[in-house]
Amino acid sequence: MPELPEVETTLRGIEKKILNKKIISFVSREKKLRWLIPTNINKLVKGKKINNAFRRGKYIIFQLDECALIIHLGMSGKLRVFNKKVSPKKHEHWDLNFSDNWTLRYTDIRKFGVLDLTKQNPLEHRLLKDLGPEPLGNSFNGLYLFEKSRKKSVAVKQFIMNAKIVVGVGNIYANEALFKAGIRPTRQAGKVTKNQYEILSSKIIEVLKEAISEGGTTLKDYSNAEEAPGYFKKKLEVYGRGKQECFNCKKELKEIRLGNRSTVYCNNCQS
């Protein structure tokens, strides 16, 4: 599933090619992805321009004059831009067509993505209004995590993956950040100290920034807007390495299921 680095990489790959260009049509070949696609999108976006494109958590938002489009890539969704007519293939569900012959196309094998439209402030949309702070923003730090975690018995890995606490820390990057911070993922969030949260917050930021610089992580079918894979997979220290040797202490990494997610850690290096 595309996580924050993959969504950010996707956004960076498309924004310069779609901003301030006149939309001539929206074409949908599906009525429903995760939810129904609004039937009035073409009417509202035709003749308009995308003034701004930004990310909130794992959502991509296109801001137009009178409305905003909200996009989520789901489990396997991709956005790509091309400047020649390419006939849609299976699983290529919708297009935004621009006056300069460029097209933004959405592909999703599992059809679990989202395309919605709002005439209000998109940040007040039901999908976005309750999200926590951005991990790469100024309001995210160790003190914030410490204060939010008090008296919470949930495992710290599940705590930092909760989008109402902080957005975008998906499973891959939670595993990696906890390893770098030396904190066992099963530890109760309320028992992690303020100093440990300071370290953890810095490692979350470090891991996400590095993943973005590497174009995200390709495990199965993720590729960016240019169809290139993400190379952060080569730098994974624990995720996907259960029962292999820890890079630090050389002992065997343990793999468990936590919150129905694969969780890998080192019994020796993380406590």
C-alpha positions, 0 to 999 in steps of 0.5 A: 500500500502506498504510504506517505513517501510514495504518495509524496513522490507521486505528487512531486512527479505530477504537480508540475505537469498539471498545475495551471492547465485548463481541464477540458474533460474528466472521463470515468470508466468506473462508477465506483472505487472504494466509494461511488465517484461523484457524477458531477465531477466533469461538470464542475472541473471542465474549463477550470485549472488546478491552482494548487496540488498538495498532500495531507497524510496519504491523500492528494488534494487538487484545489480548483477555483470552486471545488477540490478533488480528493484522491487516495491511492488505496492499496495499489493505485497509481497516478501518471501523466502523459502527453500523447493519446494512449488508449486506456487498459484494464484497471485504468479507471479515470482521466483528467484531460488538459488542453495541452494534450496532457492526461492524468490517469488513475490506475488501480487493480484492486479498486480500493482508491478514492476520488471525491469532490468538495466545494468546501475547504478540503481540509474540513472534509470528513476524510481529512478533518480528524487527521493528526499532524504531519510528521514532517511539519512543525507541530510534530515532535517527541513532546507531542507524542509523549503527551498524547501517549499518557495512560495509553496501553496500546502498543507503541507501533499501533500508536504511531500508526494511528492517523489521528495521532500522526499521519502517514507513519505506515507499517514499513516506516513504523518498523524502521523508525522503532528499530532505529530508536531502539524501542520494541514495537510491542511496548505500551505507548504509555510506558515509553519515556519522554526522552525515548519519544524525542528519539523516536520522533526524530527517527520517524522524520529521518526515515520518512525523509530518506524514503522520499529521497529514494522515491519510496519503497517498492515491495510488489507493484508500487511505481511512481508517476514516471513508472520508476520503482522506489529504492528505499527497499534496499535500505530496510533494516528490519521490515521484511527481514524476519528470522534474518540477522540483525545488522547491529548485533547479528542475532535473529530478528523476530517477526510477529503479527501486531494489529494484523500487520507484519512486525519485525524487531530485534529482541536484543537491540530494542527494549 
